[in-house]
């Protein structure tokens, strides 16, 4: 049964979409089958696994799935599909939250998980090159013996290719930045099957357009990433984690703002509200008091880490917070951050049987307390259960709304809240998504947020993918291009 949600910001009317060309799909599959053998499958279970599975959006499976092993194979798939006008959807670990891997018009899903080689590590340059199927944990396990690590940590063990495609972020972003700042160069298969390198490994360049940043965050709509060169960092000499309670979410937010404004080089600073703490206590066996908490981590020399923690503790006290309880042993730090990363599952346990709608927004840090406060009051008035967790050091917070989709009244209440949340963030000079991306779920907010910039995006999309075969129906609220310069809308406010 399809989800009753048309998507936040989407029309409640029927979706307009081009007719599928079943004959073209059949020709593409027939042409590719001899090349890929049993690595091409039309099994219904596997196809469904390659539709969206981590959110409330309806599952829209592709017509076939191919497990690619090389850049040349990806190029062959895209070139064949381009000749027939068949959609191509890149698939990594499948952990995205806004319908990025759905196939609303069918087509071929290219599973990149078996392209999981670490191609080169260059400690002297603090960079490495990996295939898209390499996961974050796999990479860091490989790097550990060389005293290096890759800092982007979105929580899930996502693939590096998927993290680049969605411009992933996470708990370390306040110090180390997002994928945008940590991708040096990309190898990309374009819509005609040709292969390009976006740049070389030099840490800066003034040579032409920044194709790397264009591709990072494009969600597979402009090309399929087949190799990624990343910045690396030395493992800190000392790491100290800590957690402290606050009397209110507002007090915690003010402590965060002061910490950032004072220039404390904090590596992670995460907020969980009282409801979220209740969930993680039950799910992960913690015994924290059920009130808002900040989770923090400091990196550096032993002396600098101690100094950072002391200064942060003083800021916490100035804002009415409790004692900063520190964890220095690796196993204690891991337990603390594991509990934070299990927020999604802990939140689901707060209302067994309900579906989870994970959403995020981001605002300038000066508006953080205001935006969170208004959002929590909105939830209170609406009567919804939605624990909060946030990468608040950069103004980004998440709400996991629990909903009974069999209740039309509750569905309507959630849809209304999600619209108000995004409109609120945009009105505060923020964004409807700090790190989840647009995908299918947030297409209705781009015009409000970016205005004329959306037309520029459409022009870029049409220039690079005139037939609209690359991950159609994502980001721009348009389906495949039917005629040059003309698109059929998927969703409108």
Residue, then its C-alpha position, 0 to 999 in steps of 0.5 A: x500500500x503506498x504511503x499516504x504522504x505525497x511528500x512535505x511540500x508536495x501537491x496532494x493531487x496526482x503526480x504527473x509523469x511520463x509514460x514508461x517505455x517498457x520496450x526500451x527497458x526490455x532492450x536495455x536489459x537484453x543488451x546488458x544481460x550477456x555482459x553482466x551475467x548473474x550480476x544483473x537481476x530482475x528478482x522482485x525482492x532484490x529490486x525492492x531492496x533497491x527502492x527506498x527502505x529507510x523512510x516513510x516514502x513509498x518504495x519504488x523499485x527499479x526494473x533491474x539491478x546490476x552489481x558493477x565492479x569497475x568504472x568501465x562497467x558503469x560507463x557501459x551501463x550508462x551508455x546503453x541506457x542513454x541509447x534507449x532513454x532508460x533511467x539509471x539510479x546509483x545505489x550505495x549503502x541505501x541509508x539515505x532518508x529522502x527517497x534518493x534511491x527510489x526509481x519512480x520511472x523504473x530503469x536500472x539501479x547500479x549497485x556500487x557496493x562491490x566497487x569497494x577497493x581503497x585505491x591509494x593512501x598517500x600519508x605525505x599528502x594527507x589524502x587517499x583515493x577510494x572506490x564509491x562502495x568503500x564504507x566509512x568504517x572500512x576506510x578508517x579501519x584501513x587508515x588506523x595503523x597509519x595514524x590517519x582518519x577520515x572525519x566525516x561521520x553521519x552515524x550510519x556506516x554509509x558508503x563514501x560514494x553515497x556520502x559524496x553524492x548527498x554532501x553528507x555531514x555528521x557529528x564532526x562537521x563543526x570542526x572538520x567540515x562536511x563532504x564538501x570541504x573534504x572531497x579533493x577530486x572525483x571520477x565521474x561517469x556522465x549521462x552519455x557514458x563518458x568519464x571525467x576527472x573533476x580536478x587533480x589532487x592539488x589542494x587549491x586551484x583556480x582552473x575553471x569551474x569547480x566541477x568537484x563541488x558541482x558533483x558533491x551533493x548532486x544526488x546522482x542527478x548529474x553523474x555517477x561517482x566512481x572514484x573519490x579522492x579525500x582529505x585525511x587527518x592525523x589521529x589526535x594525540x588525545x581525545x576527550x568526550x563528555x556529557x552534561x545536563x541542562x535545565x532547558x533546551x534553550x540553555x543548552x543552545x545558548x551554551x553552544x552559541x557561546x562555545x562557538x563564539x569563544x572559538x573553542x575548537x570543539x570537535x563534536x557538540x551534540x544536543x539531545x532533548x529530554x525525550x531523546x535521552x529517555x529513548x537512548x537510556x532505554x535503548x543503550x543502557x545509559x542512566x542519564x537524567x531525563x533532561x536536555x544534554x549536550x554530548x561533546x568531544x575535544x581533540x588535540x594534545x593532552x594539554x589542549x584537550x584539558x584546556x578546552x574541556x575546562x573552558x567548555x565546563x565553565x561555559x556550561x556552568x554559566x548557562x545553568x548546566x550541570x557538571x561535565x562528566x568526561x570519558x577518556x578511555x576509548x571504550x567509554x567514548x565509544x559507548x557514549x557515541x554509540x548511544x548517540x548514533x543509535x538515536x534513530x532506533x531509540x526514538x522508534x522504541x518510544x512509540x512501538x509500531x509507529x513509523x519514523x519520519x526523520x527530518x532535519x533543518x539548519x539555521x545560522x547558529x544565532x537563530x538556533x535556540x529560537x528555531x528549536x524553541x518554536x519547533x518544540x512548541x509547535x510539536x507540543x501544540x500539535x500533540x506529536x511525539x518527536x525526539x530531537x537530536x542535533x549537530x548544533x555546533x553548526x546550527x543543524x538539528x534533527x527531529x524524528x516524528x513518530x506517526x501512525x500512518x493508518x490515521x488520516x488525522x495524524x498524517x495531516x498533522x505531521x504533514x502540516x508540522x513538516x511544512x511549518x518546520x521547513x518554512x520556519x528554517x528558511x525564514x530564518x535564513x536557513x535551509x530545509x535540509x542541513x544534511x539529509x538532502x532533497x531527494x524526493x521528500x523536500x523538492x517542494x521547498x527549493x523555490x522558496x529557499x533558492x528562488x532563481x537559483x533553481x532555474x540555474x540548476x535546471x539549466x545545468x541538469x539539462x546541459x549535462x543530462x538532456x534526456x533526464x536519465x540520471x536519477x530522475x524525479x529527484x531534487x528539482x521536482x521534475x521528471x525526465x526531460x520530454x522535449x529540450x527545455x521542457x520538464x514535467x513537474x513531479x511536485x509543486x507547492 
